[in-house]
Every structure is written in C-alpha cells, then in structure tokens.
Amino acid sequence: MRINVKILSLLIAILVLAAFTAKSQPTGVDPSIRDSVIISSATTYSTNSGSVPVYFYNDESLAGIEITLAYNSPDIMIDSFSFVGSRLEPYSLKGADQLTTNTVTVYSYALDEGLMSSGSGLLGTVYFSFIPNITTPQTIVVDTATLLVSDREFSTAFSDENSNAFSPYILSGGITILSGSCCLGDRGNVDNSPDDIVDISDIVYLVNFMFNLGPTPACPFEGNVDGSADEITDISDLVFLVQYSFNSGPPPPSCP
C-alpha cells in the first residue's frame, strides 16, 4: 500500500496539535495544578546505556530553575546531561554539574532571552552507563535531593519573575535494567512489541514520545530508527519511519 507522504504528514501534524491542545489552558487562567518536575521511568538492557528524560510544568513565568537529581546505586554512573530538544535549550545560561558520583544539579536562568513562559515539556535527559556484569533485573530510583557542598546548598526550586524561590511538586522515576540486548534483527520496533514487527503503532509511539510526554522507547537502538551515530531518538527517526512505512523508503538498518 502506498500513501501520499503529504497526507500522512498532515495526519501526524493533527495528532501533534491535538496533543498540545489537550494540554493547553486559556491565557491567564490558573489551572490550579502545582508546578511540577516529572522524572520519567525508563527500561533498558545491560548491554546498552540508559537514559531518563526529565520534564517540567509551570503555570507562571519563571526566572530560573534548579533541580538536583540523585540515585543510590553503585551499579550505574552518570555520563552526561543533555538539553537537546528541551524547553531550556534556547537559554544561554544553563548547565549541569555533577556534585558527587551519584548526584547532578541542573540549572537554567533567564537573561537576555526573557522569562521562561508557562507550559510543559522536556527539561533535559540524563544519560547513564553501567558497570560490567551488572546484576539484572533491577530498578534504580532517580529522585531529587538536597545536598550541601562547600557551604552551598543544592536542591530543587523554581524562581518566579520576582526571583522568589518555591518548591515544585516532584514525581520520581528511575531506570529498570534487564539482561541481554534489547535490539534484535533490524531497528524500528519502537513500542517493543513481542512480535518485533515495525508498523503504524511504532509511528504513534514516536509521536506520543516526542510531542505528548509519552514514555521513552524501551530500547534506544530500536528508537534510533535511522541508525544515526549519536543513538538519539529524534524527529529524523519519525520521518525515516514514515518514509519506510508509507513511501517505499529504505528499511531500518540492523541492530548494532
């Protein structure tokens, strides 16, 4: 079956718009939902690395954000924190500092770019690596923490437009590590279906992940449909999967 890519692109755009519309609030109306930090729960495999996206919601303009993330396990290590694709990416004053082996503080402050407008979306993604022969299966909780380093307290707080700090609601998450490798055969089974078939459900899964705060692909290699060297799931993977599924595009490459 061959479907016009323009029509399918319009369909995806409608899905994305519907996702945003469902979350939107009328201008100037406080939805009475406490500003929040949401740490995702992700699943990966012992032969891979792992990543946990962190999201945030604010119903008022913010001048700054500080979030301190921590976990309690010697089996995983923080590799990096990425702002790529996040709401904080446009801000020049931002960073992520590893305070201890298992703690990282993430911050961003509004300067020339103006206040951070109300909304919801990705704050950033923390990437982990694992020790050799890690015990599986296991789930490691990732939560916020308060830490005193050199007489400086690091915690989790938002700052309003008058620089008044307040504590957001925290929803903790974590990472579940299973044995073996998650990617078998070819890439593209984004929704991790048992039949290992690439179909329309994988496209829907990617749309929800990218535009509706949906779950992270359980296997990063399956989510990296186009086989890019950075092993990151992004809009190019969605385009690749649409082309393959409906426009006789090339098939996803083999798993690493």
N, C-alpha and C positions, 0 to 999 in steps of 0.2 A: 504494500500500500504506500502511495506517495502523497504526502500532504504538503501544500504550499507553506514554505517556511514563514512567509509574512503573516499568514493566518495563524500559524502556531505561535509566532512571536506575540501577536495581538492577544491570543488566549493567555499566554504566560503573563503579559502585562496586566490583563484584567485580574488574574489571580493575585498578583503582587499588590495592585491597587486595592483589591478587596481586603487583603490582609492589613494594609495600613489603615483603611477606612474603618475597619472593625475596631482598631485600637484608638482611633482619634477621638478627641473631645472638642466641643465647641470652644472657641477662643475666649479666654477669660473665665472659664468655668473650672473650679477646683473639683476634680473627681473624687476627692476625699480618700485617695489612696496614698499611703505613706511612701515617700521617695525610697527607692529600693536598690539594692545590689543583689544580683542573682548570679550565683556561681553554678555553672552547668554540671551535670553528671555525664561523664563520657565513658565509653568502653573501648579498650584497645587490646593488643596482644603482646606477649612477652618478647617476640622477635621484632617488634616495632617500637617507635617512640610514641608518646602520647601528648594530647593537648586538651586543655579545658578552657572553653570560652567563658568570659565573664561579661554580663550585661548590666545595664543600669537604667533606672527610670526616674525622671524628675518632672514634677508638675509646676515648677517655677524656674526662673532663670538662675544659673549658678555662676559664681565667680571662680570656684575651684573645687577640686575633688582630690581626696587622698584615700587610698584603700590599701590595707596591709593584709596580704594573703599568707596563710601558713598551713602546713600539714605536719603530721607526726609519724614519719616512717623513714628508716634509713635505706629503703629499697629503691627510692626514686630521687632524682636530682632535677632541680630547675635548670633548664638550658637557656631559656630566653623568654621575654615577654614582647609580644608584637601588638602594635596599634593599627596595623594594616586593615583597612576596611571598617574601622571603628568610628564612632562619633567624635572621638578625640583626635583622630588623625590630622585634621586641619590646624590644630593648635600647636604653636611653636614651642611653648613652654610646657613640656611634658617629659616623663621619663619613668623608668622602673629600676630601682636599686635593690640588689639582693643584700639583705641585712644579715642573715645567717644562712646556714646550709639549707634550711627549710622554710625561709621566710623572704618574701619580696614585697616592697612597698611601691605602689603605683600612684603617680600624681599627675595632675594637669591643672594649669591656671590660665584663666582668660586674660589676655593682654590686648594687643592691637586688634585681635580678631573679634573682640566684643564678648559679652556674656554668653555662656552656653545656654541655648534656648531649651525650653521644656521639650520632653519627648522620651523615647525609649529606643534602645538599640545596643549594639556591641560596644563594650568599653575596651576590650582587648582580649588577647589569648595568651595563656601561659603554656609553655612547651616543656615537657619532661623527657628525660631519658631514664633507663632502668639499669640496675646492677646486673651483671651476668648471673644466670641461673636464679633469677628472681622467683620467689615462691608464688605459685598460682593455683587456683584463682584467689585474688584478694581485692578488696576495695579500700582505697585510701581516701579519707575525707579531706576536702580542701575547704577551709573556713577563713574567716577574718580573725585578727588577733591584735592585741595591744602589746607593744614591745618598747622597752626603754634601752636606748643605745646612746652612750656618751651624753647622758643627761637630756637626751632628746626623745620625747615620746612619739612613737609612730602608731597610728591607729586607723580607724575608718571614719571619715567625716566628709560631709558636703559643706560648702560655704555659699551663703546666699549673696545677692547682689550688694549687700551692705557688709560683706565679709564676716557675717555671723555664722559660726560653725554649728552644725547639728548632725545627729546620728541618723543615718538611713536604716531602714529595715534590711536585715541580712537573711538571704536564703542560701544556705551552704550547699555545696555539691561535692564532687570528687571524681575519682577515676578508678574504674574497675579493670583489672588486668587479668586476661585469660591466657592459657597456654597456647603455644603454636603461633601460626601466622594467620592473619585474617583474610589475606588475598589469595585466592586460588584461581588458576587459569588466567582469564582476562579481567581487567578493571571494569568498573561501572555498576557493580551490584551495590549501589549506594545505600539502599534500605536494608541490606544484609538479609535478604530473603533466603530461605533454606534451599530453594531450587537454583540459586546462583544465576538467575536469568535477568538480563537487563531489559527493562520495559518502562512503560509510562509512569509506573509508581516510583521509579528512581528519579524521574524528572520532577514529579510532585514533591518528593522528599527534598530535593535540592532547593526548590522554590521556597518551601517552608523553612528550611535551614537558613537560607540567605536573607529572606525578607519577612519572616514571621516568627523569629526567635525559636524556630523548631530545633529538634535535637541534632547534635553533631553527628556526622556519619561515623558509625561504629568503627569502621576501618579507614584510616586516612588514605591508604593506597587505592581502595575502591572509590573513595570520594574524589581523588585526583584523577578524574576520568581521562584527561588528555595526556597524562604521564609527564607533566612538567617537572623539571629538576627540583623545584622547591618543595614538592609533595604537599602543596597547599590547595585546598578546595576553594575555588573562586568562580566568578561569573564565566570565565572561559571554559570551565568544565560543564556548566549548564548549556552553553552554546554548542560545545562539542557533542554532548549527549543528544540535543535536539537535532543537530545535523545528521548524526548517525541513525537516530530512530526514524526520522521522517524525510530525510533528503538524500539518502544513499551516501552519507558521509563515511569516512573511514571508521573502522571498528576501533573500540578502545584498545590500547596496547596491552601487552601481557603484564601480569603482576611481576614485581621485582623478585 
